[in-house]
Amino acid sequence: MAHPTPVPKTPGRSEVIWVPHAPDLPDVLSERTHTVIRRTLTVAGGLVYGYWTAAINRAGGPITGWNILLGFVSAVAFMVALTGVRALAPRLRRELHATTWAVFAGIAFGFIYSQSGASILRCCLMSLPVAGAVGALTFYRYYTHEDAEGHRNR
Protein backbone atom coordinates (compact mmCIF):
# COMPACT_ATOMS: atom_id res chain seq x y z
CA MET A 1 0.00 0.00 0.00
CA ALA A 2 1.42 3.39 -0.97
CA HIS A 3 1.63 6.17 1.56
CA PRO A 4 2.61 9.77 0.95
CA THR A 5 5.91 10.92 2.31
CA PRO A 6 5.67 14.07 4.40
CA VAL A 7 7.46 16.98 2.79
CA PRO A 8 8.95 19.64 5.04
CA LYS A 9 7.60 23.11 4.37
CA THR A 10 10.36 25.34 3.16
CA PRO A 11 10.06 28.78 1.62
CA GLY A 12 9.67 28.67 -2.14
CA ARG A 13 8.69 25.01 -2.22
CA SER A 14 5.10 23.97 -2.82
CA GLU A 15 3.59 21.19 -0.74
CA VAL A 16 2.74 18.02 -2.64
CA ILE A 17 -0.73 16.72 -1.84
CA TRP A 18 -1.43 13.05 -2.51
CA VAL A 19 -4.87 12.40 -3.98
CA PRO A 20 -6.08 8.77 -4.17
CA HIS A 21 -7.68 9.22 -7.59
CA ALA A 22 -7.16 12.39 -9.51
CA PRO A 23 -10.05 13.29 -11.86
CA ASP A 24 -7.85 15.04 -14.45
CA LEU A 25 -4.99 12.81 -15.45
CA PRO A 26 -2.64 14.19 -18.08
CA ASP A 27 -3.28 13.01 -21.61
CA VAL A 28 0.07 11.74 -22.83
CA LEU A 29 -1.15 10.79 -26.31
CA SER A 30 -1.88 13.22 -29.10
CA GLU A 31 -5.30 13.54 -30.75
CA ARG A 32 -3.91 11.85 -33.86
CA THR A 33 -2.80 8.85 -31.78
CA HIS A 34 -6.26 8.62 -30.21
CA THR A 35 -7.81 8.65 -33.68
CA VAL A 36 -5.49 5.89 -34.94
CA ILE A 37 -6.20 3.75 -31.86
CA ARG A 38 -9.95 4.29 -32.20
CA ARG A 39 -9.92 3.27 -35.87
CA THR A 40 -7.64 0.29 -35.23
CA LEU A 41 -9.90 -1.00 -32.46
CA THR A 42 -12.96 -0.54 -34.67
CA VAL A 43 -11.38 -2.58 -37.48
CA ALA A 44 -10.07 -5.24 -35.08
CA GLY A 45 -13.47 -5.51 -33.37
CA GLY A 46 -15.19 -5.81 -36.73
CA LEU A 47 -12.85 -8.56 -37.90
CA VAL A 48 -13.31 -10.51 -34.67
CA TYR A 49 -17.08 -10.09 -34.95
CA GLY A 50 -17.07 -11.25 -38.59
CA TYR A 51 -14.91 -14.27 -37.83
CA TRP A 52 -17.10 -15.14 -34.85
CA THR A 53 -20.25 -14.87 -36.97
CA ALA A 54 -18.82 -17.09 -39.70
CA ALA A 55 -17.56 -19.66 -37.20
CA ILE A 56 -20.93 -19.92 -35.45
CA ASN A 57 -22.76 -20.09 -38.78
CA ARG A 58 -20.74 -22.99 -40.18
CA ALA A 59 -21.20 -24.99 -36.92
CA GLY A 60 -17.99 -26.96 -37.33
CA GLY A 61 -18.62 -27.75 -40.99
CA PRO A 62 -16.37 -26.93 -43.94
CA ILE A 63 -15.45 -23.35 -44.75
CA THR A 64 -17.31 -22.24 -47.87
CA GLY A 65 -17.32 -19.11 -50.00
CA TRP A 66 -20.71 -18.08 -48.64
CA ASN A 67 -19.39 -18.50 -45.11
CA ILE A 68 -16.44 -16.23 -45.83
CA LEU A 69 -18.76 -13.70 -47.49
CA LEU A 70 -21.03 -13.74 -44.43
CA GLY A 71 -18.00 -13.08 -42.21
CA PHE A 72 -16.80 -10.12 -44.26
CA VAL A 73 -20.26 -8.58 -44.65
CA SER A 74 -20.86 -8.97 -40.90
CA ALA A 75 -17.49 -7.38 -40.16
CA VAL A 76 -18.18 -4.39 -42.42
CA ALA A 77 -21.70 -3.94 -41.02
CA PHE A 78 -20.34 -4.07 -37.45
CA MET A 79 -17.63 -1.52 -38.24
CA VAL A 80 -20.07 0.87 -39.92
CA ALA A 81 -22.58 0.56 -37.06
CA LEU A 82 -19.86 1.05 -34.43
CA THR A 83 -18.53 4.11 -36.25
CA GLY A 84 -22.05 5.51 -36.44
CA VAL A 85 -22.71 4.93 -32.75
CA ARG A 86 -19.38 6.52 -31.82
CA ALA A 87 -20.21 9.56 -33.94
CA LEU A 88 -23.85 9.93 -32.89
CA ALA A 89 -23.99 8.87 -29.24
CA PRO A 90 -21.74 11.56 -27.67
CA ARG A 91 -24.01 14.27 -29.10
CA LEU A 92 -27.04 12.90 -27.25
CA ARG A 93 -28.13 13.39 -23.66
CA ARG A 94 -26.87 10.79 -21.22
CA GLU A 95 -30.10 8.76 -21.26
CA LEU A 96 -30.16 8.47 -25.05
CA HIS A 97 -26.40 8.05 -25.11
CA ALA A 98 -26.69 4.96 -22.90
CA THR A 99 -29.73 3.71 -24.82
CA THR A 100 -27.82 3.95 -28.11
CA TRP A 101 -25.03 1.73 -26.78
CA ALA A 102 -27.58 -0.68 -25.29
CA VAL A 103 -29.40 -1.02 -28.61
CA PHE A 104 -26.10 -1.54 -30.46
CA ALA A 105 -24.98 -4.25 -28.03
CA GLY A 106 -28.38 -5.96 -28.07
CA ILE A 107 -28.56 -6.06 -31.86
CA ALA A 108 -24.95 -7.25 -32.20
CA PHE A 109 -25.51 -10.04 -29.68
CA GLY A 110 -28.89 -10.98 -31.14
CA PHE A 111 -27.45 -11.34 -34.64
CA ILE A 112 -24.56 -13.49 -33.43
CA TYR A 113 -26.98 -15.64 -31.43
CA SER A 114 -29.26 -16.03 -34.45
CA GLN A 115 -26.41 -17.69 -36.38
CA SER A 116 -26.68 -20.68 -34.05
CA GLY A 117 -30.06 -21.57 -35.57
CA ALA A 118 -32.19 -20.45 -32.63
CA SER A 119 -35.64 -18.97 -33.25
CA ILE A 120 -36.10 -15.23 -33.64
CA LEU A 121 -38.10 -15.06 -30.40
CA ARG A 122 -35.32 -16.76 -28.46
CA CYS A 123 -32.70 -14.46 -30.03
CA CYS A 124 -34.69 -11.40 -29.01
CA LEU A 125 -35.25 -12.69 -25.48
CA MET A 126 -31.55 -13.59 -25.06
CA SER A 127 -30.39 -10.19 -26.28
CA LEU A 128 -32.62 -8.26 -23.84
CA PRO A 129 -30.46 -8.98 -20.75
CA VAL A 130 -27.32 -8.06 -22.68
CA ALA A 131 -28.86 -4.77 -23.84
CA GLY A 132 -30.20 -4.10 -20.33
CA ALA A 133 -26.81 -4.69 -18.71
CA VAL A 134 -24.97 -2.51 -21.23
CA GLY A 135 -27.62 0.20 -20.86
CA ALA A 136 -27.40 0.17 -17.06
CA LEU A 137 -23.61 0.25 -17.03
CA THR A 138 -23.29 3.01 -19.60
CA PHE A 139 -26.03 5.08 -17.97
CA TYR A 140 -24.23 4.81 -14.63
CA ARG A 141 -20.97 5.86 -16.27
CA TYR A 142 -22.51 8.87 -18.02
CA TYR A 143 -24.61 9.81 -14.98
CA THR A 144 -21.53 9.95 -12.75
CA HIS A 145 -19.25 11.67 -15.28
CA GLU A 146 -21.58 14.23 -16.91
CA ASP A 147 -23.93 16.96 -15.81
CA ALA A 148 -27.57 17.09 -16.93
CA GLU A 149 -26.66 18.86 -20.21
CA GLY A 150 -24.10 16.20 -21.15
CA HIS A 151 -20.95 18.15 -20.32
CA ARG A 152 -18.17 16.17 -18.70
CA ASN A 153 -17.53 16.92 -15.05
CA ARG A 154 -14.09 18.34 -14.49
N, C-alpha and C positions, 0 to 999 in steps of 0.2 A: 504494500500500500504506500503510495507516495504522500509525503508530507512536505509542506513548504518550509524552507529554511528561513529563520528570522534574519532580516537584513537590518544592520544598525543604521539609524538615521544620522546621516551626515549632511552638512550643508552642500547644496548643489546636486544631491543625488536623490532621485525619485524612489519612493517605496514601491516595491513590486508586490502586487496583490494577486494571490492565487485564487482563481475561480474554477470550481469543479467542471463546469461546462460553459464555455464561452459561446454566446449566440452568434457572434460575427467572427468566424475564422477567416484568415486570409485566403484568398483565391490564388493559388500558385500557378494555375494553368491559364493560358490566354483564351480569349473567346474563340479563336480559330481552333485550338486544341479541343475545346468543348464541342464544337460543331463536328469535328472529325470523329470524336469518340461517339457522339450521338448517332451519327450516320453509320458508323461501323457496327454499333450495337443493334441498330435497326436491321441492317443487312444480315448480321449473324443470327439474330432472333428469327428473322424470316426464313433463313435457310434451315435452321433447326426445326421450325414449325412445318415447313414443307417436307422435310425428310420424315418427320414424325407422322405427318398425315399419310404419306405414301407407304410407310412401314405398317401402319395400322390397317390401311386399306388392303394391302396385299395379303395380310393375315398369314405370313410365313410361306406364301406361295412364290412362284418365280417372279422376277422383276420383268415387267413388260414396258413397252413404250407408253401405253396409256397411264401406267403407274408413275412413270417418270414425269409425264406431262402433268398429271394431277399434283405431284409434288412441287413442280416449278410454278404452276398457276396458283397453288395455295400459298407458296412463299411470296410471290409478287402481291397477291391480294392482302396478305398479312402485313407486308411492308408498307403498302399504300394506306391501309387502314390505320396502322400505327403512326405513320407520318401525319395523317389527317387528325388523329386524336391529339397528337403532340402539338399540332398547330392550333387547333380549335379550343381544346380544353382550358388552357391557361387564360383565355379571354373571358371565360364564363365565371359566374359566381361560384362560391365553393360548393354549394349543393349540386349544381349542374356539372361542375368540374368532376366531382366524385361520381356522379351518375354516369357521365360519359365514359370514365374508366371502367365502371362496373358493367356497363352494356358491352364495351369492347371485350372485356375478359369473359363475360358470359357467352357471347357469340363465338369467340375463338374456342372456348372449351366445348361448347355445344357442337360445333362443326367437327372438331377432332373426335368427340365421342360418337358422332353419327357415322364415322367411318368404320366403326366396329360392327355395324349392322343392326344396332339397336333401333327401336321405333322412334319416331319423331317426338311422341309424347314423353318417352323416357329421356331422350336427349334434352328436352326443354326442362324437365323436372330435375335432372342432374346438374344442369348449368345454373339453376336458380341459387343454390347455396354458394357456388363459386362467385357469381355476380354479387350476391349479398355480402359475402365476406370482403371482397375487393371494395365494394361501395362503402362498407362500414370503416374499413381501414383507411381508405383515401379520404373519406369525410373527416375522420378524426385527425388525420395529418393536416388537412387544409384548415380545419376549425382551430387547431392549436397554433398554426403558423401564419394565419392571415386574419385581417380584420374583416368586418362585415362587407366592405366594398371590394374585397379581394386583394388588398395590398399586403405584401409580406410584412410581418412584424419585425422590426429591427431592434 
